[in-house]
C-alpha cells in the first residue's frame, strides 16, 4: 500500500449522476475545497445513469404512490431548467390505460393526475387509433420528457473540473473505516497501480447497486435493498411511433420511450425486463452476478405482448439490449414508490449512503444535504 495522500474534506464513491451532482453541490453550495470522487468504471455516468430508461418523470407513472408522483411533478420543471441541453422535449408522450388487469381505471388515472397537478388531456383520434380498442380503455396526452445521459456526463466532467474536484477513474473502493485519530479512511484499489488509503472527514457512498460492498467498519444499510438484473431493449421505432413516447399501465405496464443518447427507443416490460433478483447483502457482488449472467434477450416476448396493445411495435427493429443491475427499496415493492435512501451510519461518523430511484430525486438529496450541519471549510 502506498503512502496516504493529504486528507480530504469529502470523498464521493461512485461517479454516476448522483455522485457527480453531490460532489458539485458540496463544492458550490457548501464551500468544501478538497473533494475526491472515485469511480470504478473508465468514465463518468456509464453504468446505471446510462443503462436505465432515460425518463424524466412527471408523476404519471406512480398512481399508487402519491408522494413519489407529487415529488416528480414538482421536480420536473426544475430539472428542465437546470439541464436544458440534456432534456429531450421534441416528442409526444401518451399514457394508455388497459381495460383488463390494470390497477387503475381511466377515470381514476385522470383524477390522480389532477390531484398531483400534472397536465393531462384526451389523445387525438389518430393517436388513439394506434392502440387496440378491445384492450385499451383510454389514451391520454401528457407532459413527460427524456434525458440524454451523454450530455449529463459532459456537464459533470466540466463542472467537476471547474469546481476543482479530483477524480479517480478505474478505481474501486474496497473498505471504509474509522481513522485512528478521528475521521474516516477509504481504501481504494485502482486497476493499474497500488492500493491507497485516503483520509476524509466526510464520505458519501453513491454506488447504487454497490452500496453494501465494503469491508472495514462499514455496517451496511439499515434499509433493505433488492437487486434486479434488468434488460432495456434498444429499438428503431417504426415511422408511426418515431416521434412518440408510450406507456401502457397499470398492471400490463410497458413503455416505449426515446433514448436520446443513441437516437433510439427503449422497450421495457413489467414481466420481461426483470430477469433475476435477489436480496442485497454484503459479500454478494452485484457486478459479478451481472458479469456472470447469460444476458439472453427477451425482446421477442416483449414485442409479442406489446404488439397486442400497440400493433405498430411489431414493425420496430431490435438493435441490442442494455443489461444492468437495478436497485430498489424492499419496503416500496408493493406501491412502486421511489423515495431516496439517505442514511447516516453512526458507527462511521461522517459517512452517508445515498440512493435515488429516479434522476429527479437529486433535488430531494440536495434538500437532505442542506439540512446537515457538517462543518464547512
C-alpha positions in Angstrom: 0.0 0.0 0.0 1.4 3.4 -0.9 1.7 6.4 1.4 -1.5 8.1 2.3 -2.4 11.3 0.4 -3.3 14.5 2.1 -6.7 14.4 4.0 -9.8 15.4 2.1 -12.9 17.3 3.1 -15.1 14.8 1.3 -14.8 11.6 -0.7 -17.6 10.6 -3.0 -17.7 6.9 -4.0 -19.5 6.5 -7.4 -19.3 8.6 -10.5 -22.8 8.3 -11.7 -25.2 11.3 -11.9 -25.8 11.3 -8.1 -22.1 11.1 -7.1 -21.1 13.8 -9.6 -24.1 16.1 -8.6 -23.3 15.7 -4.9 -19.6 16.5 -5.4 -20.5 19.6 -7.3 -23.1 20.6 -4.7 -20.6 20.2 -1.9 -18.1 22.4 -3.7 -20.5 25.1 -4.9 -23.1 25.3 -2.1 -21.2 24.1 1.0 -17.8 25.5 0.2 -15.7 22.3 0.6 -12.4 22.6 -1.1 -10.7 19.2 -1.0 -13.1 16.8 -2.7 -12.2 13.4 -4.3 -14.6 11.4 -6.5 -13.8 7.7 -7.1 -15.4 5.7 -9.8 -14.7 2.1 -10.8 -15.6 2.5 -14.5 -13.4 4.2 -17.0 -15.7 7.2 -17.5 -18.4 9.0 -15.6 -22.1 8.2 -15.9 -21.6 4.9 -17.8 -23.4 2.4 -15.6 -26.9 2.8 -14.2 -27.1 6.5 -15.2 -26.8 5.4 -18.8 -28.3 1.9 -18.9 -31.7 2.6 -17.3 -34.7 4.1 -19.1 -33.9 7.8 -19.8 -37.2 9.2 -18.5 -37.7 12.5 -16.6 -40.8 11.6 -14.7 -43.8 14.0 -14.1 -45.6 11.7 -11.7 -47.9 9.8 -14.1 -46.1 6.5 -13.5 -46.9 6.3 -9.8 -50.7 6.3 -9.2 -50.2 4.1 -6.1 -47.6 6.4 -4.5 -48.8 9.9 -4.2 -45.6 11.2 -2.6 -43.4 9.9 -5.4 -45.8 11.2 -8.0 -46.1 14.6 -6.5 -42.3 15.0 -6.0 -41.8 14.1 -9.6 -44.3 16.6 -10.8 -42.6 19.3 -8.6 -39.1 18.4 -9.7 -39.6 18.0 -13.5 -39.6 21.8 -14.3 -36.6 22.3 -12.1 -34.7 19.5 -13.9 -35.6 21.0 -17.3 -34.4 24.4 -16.1 -31.1 23.1 -14.7 -30.2 20.7 -17.5 -31.8 22.1 -20.6 -29.2 20.8 -23.0 -29.7 17.2 -21.7 -33.6 17.2 -21.8 -35.3 16.0 -25.0 -38.8 17.5 -25.3 -39.5 17.2 -29.0 -41.7 14.1 -28.8 -45.3 13.4 -27.9 -45.9 11.4 -24.7 -49.0 9.2 -24.4 -50.3 7.1 -21.5 -52.9 4.4 -22.2 -55.0 2.6 -19.6 -55.5 -1.1 -20.1 -59.1 -2.5 -19.9 -58.0 -5.7 -18.1 -55.7 -6.3 -15.2 -55.0 -2.6 -14.7 -54.7 -1.4 -11.1 -56.2 2.0 -12.1 -59.1 2.8 -14.3 -59.1 5.7 -16.8 -61.3 7.8 -14.5 -59.1 7.1 -11.5 -56.0 8.0 -13.5 -57.5 11.3 -14.6 -58.4 12.1 -11.0 -55.0 11.2 -9.8 -53.3 13.5 -12.4 -55.5 16.4 -11.3 -54.6 15.7 -7.7 -50.9 16.0 -8.3 -51.3 18.9 -10.7 -50.0 17.1 -13.8 -51.2 18.1 -17.2 -53.5 15.6 -19.0 -55.9 15.7 -21.9 -57.5 13.1 -24.2 -55.4 11.9 -27.0 -56.4 12.8 -30.6 -58.3 10.2 -32.6 -55.2 9.5 -34.7 -53.2 8.8 -31.6 -55.9 6.7 -30.0 -56.1 4.7 -33.3 -52.6 3.3 -32.7 -54.0 1.2 -29.9 -56.1 -2.0 -29.9 -59.5 -0.7 -28.6 -60.5 -4.1 -27.2 -57.6 -3.9 -24.8 -57.2 -0.2 -24.1 -59.8 1.8 -22.2 -58.5 5.3 -22.9 -55.4 7.2 -24.2 -54.1 10.5 -22.7 -51.7 13.1 -23.9 -49.4 14.1 -21.1 -46.2 16.1 -20.4 -43.1 14.0 -19.8 -39.6 14.1 -21.2 -36.4 12.1 -21.7 -32.8 12.9 -20.9 -29.5 12.3 -22.7 -27.1 10.8 -20.3 -24.1 11.6 -22.5 -24.9 15.3 -22.2 -25.2 14.9 -18.5 -21.8 13.2 -18.5 -20.3 16.2 -20.3 -21.9 18.6 -17.8 -20.5 16.5 -14.9 -17.0 16.4 -16.3 -16.9 20.1 -17.0 -18.4 21.1 -13.6 -16.1 18.8 -11.6 -13.1 20.3 -13.2 -14.4 23.9 -12.7 -15.1 23.1 -9.0 -11.6 21.6 -8.5 -12.9 18.1 -7.7 -10.3 15.5 -8.0 -11.5 12.4 -10.0 -10.1 8.9 -9.9 -11.4 6.6 -12.6 -10.9 2.8 -12.9 -10.6 2.6 -9.1 -12.7 0.5 -6.8 -13.2 1.4 -3.1 -12.9 -1.8 -1.0 -13.2 -0.6 2.6 -14.4 2.3 4.7 -13.1 2.5 8.3 -12.7 4.8 11.2 -9.4 6.6 11.3 -7.0 6.1 14.3 -7.3 9.8 15.2 -10.8 10.5 14.1 -12.2 11.0 10.6 -12.6 8.2 8.0 -10.2 6.1 6.0 -11.2 4.9 2.5 -9.2 2.1 0.9 -9.1 2.4 -2.9 -7.8 -0.2 -5.4 -7.1 1.1 -8.9 -7.0 -1.2 -11.9 -3.4 0.0 -12.5 -1.2 0.8 -9.5 -1.0 0.2 -5.8 -3.8 0.2 -3.3 -4.1 3.5 -1.4 -5.8 4.9 1.7 -7.4 8.3 1.7 -8.4 10.2 4.9 -11.5 12.3 4.9 -13.9 13.8 7.4 -16.9 13.0 5.1 -17.7 10.1 2.9 -20.7 9.7 0.5 -21.4 6.2 -0.7 -23.2 6.8 -4.0 -22.5 3.4 -5.6 -26.2 2.5 -6.4 -26.2 -1.3 -6.6 -22.8 -1.5 -4.8 -24.0 0.3 -1.6 -23.2 -2.7 0.7 -20.0 -3.9 -0.9 -17.4 -2.5 1.5 -15.2 -4.1 4.2 -13.7 -2.3 7.2 -16.2 -0.8 9.6 -19.0 -0.2 7.1 -22.1 -1.7 8.7 -24.3 -1.9 5.6 -27.5 0.0 5.1 -30.3 -0.4 7.5 -32.8 -0.1 4.7 -33.3 -3.5 3.0 -32.4 -3.5 -0.7 -33.5 -5.7 -3.6 -31.3 -6.2 -6.7 -32.5 -7.0 -10.1 -30.7 -7.7 -13.4 -32.8 -5.8 -15.9 -32.9 -5.6 -19.7 -33.7 -2.5 -21.7 -34.2 -3.3 -25.4 -33.0 -0.7 -27.8 -35.3 -0.4 -30.8 -35.5 1.5 -34.0 -39.1 2.8 -33.9 -41.3 2.4 -37.0 -42.5 5.6 -38.6 -45.8 5.5 -36.8 -44.1 5.6 -33.4 -40.9 7.5 -34.1 -42.0 10.8 -32.5 -43.8 9.2 -29.6 -43.2 8.0 -26.1 -45.8 5.5 -24.9 -46.7 3.9 -21.6 -49.5 1.4 -21.1 -50.5 0.8 -17.5 -51.1 -0.3 -14.8 -50.6 -4.0 -14.5 -49.7 -4.8 -18.1 -47.2 -2.0 -17.7 -44.8 -1.5 -20.6 -43.1 1.6 -22.0 -41.5 2.6 -25.3 -39.5 5.7 -24.7 -37.0 7.8 -26.6 -33.4 7.1 -25.7 -31.6 10.3 -26.7 -28.1 9.0 -26.1 -28.5 6.7 -29.1 -31.3 8.2 -31.1 -33.3 5.0 -30.5 -36.2 3.9 -28.2 -36.1 1.7 -25.2 -38.7 -1.0 -24.8 -39.4 -2.2 -21.3 -42.0 -4.6 -20.0 -43.0 -5.3 -16.4 -42.8 -9.1 -16.9 -39.8 -9.4 -19.1 -37.5 -6.5 -18.2 -36.5 -8.0 -14.8 -34.5 -11.2 -15.4 -33.1 -12.2 -12.0 -33.5 -10.8 -8.5 -32.0 -11.3 -5.0 -31.9 -9.6 -1.7 -28.8 -7.4 -1.4 -26.2 -8.4 1.2 -22.5 -7.9 1.9 -20.5 -10.4 0.0 -22.9 -10.8 -2.9 -21.2 -8.8 -5.6 -24.0 -7.5 -7.9 -21.4 -6.5 -10.6 -20.0 -10.1 -10.6 -23.5 -11.5 -10.8 -24.2 -9.3 -13.8 -21.0 -10.3 -15.5 -21.7 -14.0 -14.9 -25.3 -13.8 -16.2 -26.0 -15.1 -19.6 -27.8 -11.9 -20.7 -30.0 -13.6 -23.3 -32.6 -11.1 -24.6 -36.3 -11.5 -24.1 -37.1 -8.9 -26.7 -39.2 -11.3 -28.8 -41.6 -11.9 -25.8 -41.7 -8.2 -25.1 -42.6 -7.3 -28.7 -45.2 -10.1 -28.9 -47.1 -9.0 -25.8 -46.7 -5.2 -26.5 -47.9 -5.8 -30.1 -51.3 -6.9 -28.8 -51.9 -3.4 -27.4 -49.8 -1.4 -29.8 -49.7 -3.2 -33.2 -47.2 -0.8 -34.8 -44.5 -2.0 -32.4 -44.4 -5.3 -34.4 -42.6 -3.2 -37.2 -39.9 -2.0 -34.8 -36.3 -3.2 -35.4 -34.3 -4.6 -32.5 -30.8 -3.2 -32.2 -29.4 -4.5 -28.9 -30.1 -4.7 -25.2 -28.7 -2.9 -22.2 -28.3 -5.1 -19.1 -27.8 -3.5 -15.7 -28.4 -4.1 -12.0 -31.3 -2.1 -10.7 -31.6 -1.4 -7.0 -34.9 -0.8 -5.2 -36.0 -0.4 -1.6 -37.8 -3.6 -0.5 -40.3 -1.6 1.5 -41.6 0.1 -1.7 -42.1 -3.1 -3.8 -45.8 -3.1 -3.3 -46.6 0.6 -4.1 -44.0 1.4 -6.8 -42.8 4.3 -4.6 -39.3 5.6 -5.4 -38.1 7.6 -2.4 -34.5 8.3 -1.9 -32.3 6.4 0.5 -30.3 8.8 2.7 -28.7 7.1 5.6 -26.1 8.2 8.2 -24.0 5.5 9.8 -23.5 6.1 13.5 -20.6 3.7 13.7 -18.9 5.7 10.9 -19.4 9.4 11.8 -19.4 11.4 8.7 -20.3 8.5 6.4 -23.6 8.7 4.3 -25.2 6.2 1.9 -27.3 7.7 -0.8 -29.5 6.2 -3.4 -32.2 7.6 -5.7 -34.7 5.6 -7.8 -35.2 8.4 -10.4 -32.9 11.1 -11.8 -35.1 13.9 -10.5 -34.7 12.6 -6.9 -31.5 14.6 -6.9 -33.4 17.6 -5.5 -34.6 15.5 -2.5 -30.9 14.5 -1.9 -29.8 18.1 -2.0 -32.5 19.1 0.4 -31.3 16.4 2.8 -27.7 17.6 2.5 -28.8 21.2 3.1 -30.2 20.1 6.5 -26.9 18.5 7.5 -24.7 20.6 9.8 -21.3 19.2 8.9 -18.7 21.8 9.4 -17.6 23.6 6.2 -14.0 24.7 5.5 
